[in-house]
Amino acid sequence: MKVILKEDVKALGKKGKVCEVSDGYARNFLIPRGLAVEATEGNMQDLAHKQKLEEQRKKKEKDEALKLAAQLEATNVVLKVKVGEKGRLFGSVTNKEISEVLEKDYRLKLDKRKIELKEPIKTIGEHFITIKLHPEVNTKIKIRVEALD
């Protein structure tokens, strides 16, 4: 019997996959538990439609990420922080502070978890950081850290 998986099933496949299973396994386990539906013509068309909508949604997300990456690359982020002797910062610049400056100064709402700092920023000057906007879209921006007057 052919079934369409509604959920990920161990040893069978991921959601949306069409599988050939024994009649008993399908009727007694998969279908009653809502893990699969029978692969009728109507269900196959419904699956194709859902997959098409999912592809469109993913493409839209990627396009939005590319647009945001272009906006971020055009920004010149300046952070003013308290500084001690020899240009060392009190504490460090965190991804949360960078996210807040982007939102306040440039009106770009960005989740702090998307900002990747290899190591904490503890000195004055220019630093390059990576921002992961989408699994396929990364961008680098320049951040200038200046002493607070």
C-alpha positions in Angstrom: 0.0 0.0 0.0 1.3 3.5 -0.8 1.1 6.1 1.9 2.1 9.8 2.2 3.8 10.5 5.5 2.3 13.4 7.5 5.1 13.3 10.1 8.7 12.1 10.2 8.7 8.3 10.8 11.9 6.6 11.9 13.1 4.0 9.4 10.6 5.2 6.8 11.2 8.8 5.8 10.5 12.4 6.3 7.2 14.3 6.2 5.8 14.5 2.6 7.5 11.4 1.3 5.5 8.7 -0.6 6.3 5.2 0.8 5.3 1.7 -0.1 4.5 -0.2 3.2 2.6 -3.4 4.0 -1.2 -3.0 4.3 -1.3 -4.1 8.0 1.4 -1.5 9.0 -0.4 1.2 7.2 -4.0 0.4 8.5 -3.0 -0.6 12.0 -0.2 1.8 12.9 0.5 4.7 10.5 -3.0 5.8 9.6 -4.7 5.5 13.0 -1.9 7.5 14.7 -2.1 10.2 12.1 1.4 9.6 10.8 0.3 8.9 7.2 -2.6 9.0 4.8 -3.3 6.7 1.9 -1.7 7.9 -1.4 -4.9 8.5 -3.4 -5.0 10.8 -6.4 -6.6 13.6 -4.4 -4.0 13.3 -1.6 -1.1 13.3 -4.2 -2.4 16.5 -5.8 -2.8 18.1 -2.3 0.8 17.1 -1.5 2.1 18.6 -4.8 0.2 21.8 -4.0 1.6 22.0 -0.5 5.2 21.4 -1.7 4.8 24.2 -4.3 3.6 26.6 -1.6 6.5 25.6 0.6 9.0 26.3 -2.2 7.5 29.7 -2.8 7.7 30.6 0.9 11.3 29.5 1.1 12.2 31.6 -2.0 10.4 34.6 -0.5 12.4 34.2 2.7 15.7 34.0 0.8 14.8 37.1 -1.3 14.0 39.1 1.9 17.3 37.9 3.4 19.2 39.1 0.3 17.5 42.5 0.5 18.4 42.9 4.2 22.0 41.9 3.5 22.3 44.7 0.9 20.9 47.1 3.5 23.3 45.9 6.2 26.3 46.2 3.9 25.4 49.8 3.2 25.4 50.7 6.9 28.3 52.1 8.9 27.7 51.0 12.5 29.4 53.1 15.2 29.4 52.1 18.8 30.4 54.5 21.6 31.7 52.7 24.7 33.5 53.5 27.9 37.2 53.0 27.6 40.0 52.6 30.1 43.8 52.8 29.7 45.5 51.8 26.5 42.2 51.8 24.6 40.8 48.7 26.4 37.1 48.5 26.9 35.3 48.0 30.2 33.7 44.7 29.4 33.2 43.9 25.7 30.8 44.7 22.9 28.2 42.0 22.6 25.9 40.9 19.7 23.0 42.2 21.8 24.5 45.8 21.8 25.1 45.6 18.0 21.5 44.4 17.4 20.2 47.3 19.5 22.3 49.9 17.6 21.1 48.5 14.2 17.5 48.7 15.4 17.7 52.2 17.0 19.9 54.0 14.3 19.0 52.2 11.1 15.6 50.7 11.9 16.8 47.2 10.9 15.3 44.6 13.3 17.8 41.8 13.6 17.8 38.9 16.0 21.0 39.0 18.2 21.5 35.2 17.6 22.1 35.8 13.9 25.1 38.0 14.7 28.3 35.8 14.9 31.2 37.1 16.9 34.3 34.9 16.7 35.6 36.5 19.9 34.3 39.4 22.1 35.2 42.9 20.8 37.4 44.4 23.6 39.4 47.1 21.7 38.7 50.4 19.9 38.8 50.4 16.1 37.2 48.7 13.2 36.0 45.2 13.4 34.3 43.0 10.8 31.5 40.7 11.9 29.4 38.0 10.1 25.7 38.0 10.2 23.9 34.8 9.2 20.5 35.9 7.8 19.4 32.7 6.1 21.0 29.2 5.7 22.2 30.4 2.3 22.8 34.1 2.9 25.6 35.5 5.1 26.9 39.0 5.1 29.8 40.9 6.6 29.5 44.4 8.1 32.1 46.8 9.5 31.7 48.0 13.0 33.6 51.0 14.4 34.1 51.1 18.1 34.8 54.5 19.5 35.6 55.9 23.0 32.7 57.7 24.8 33.5 61.4 25.4 
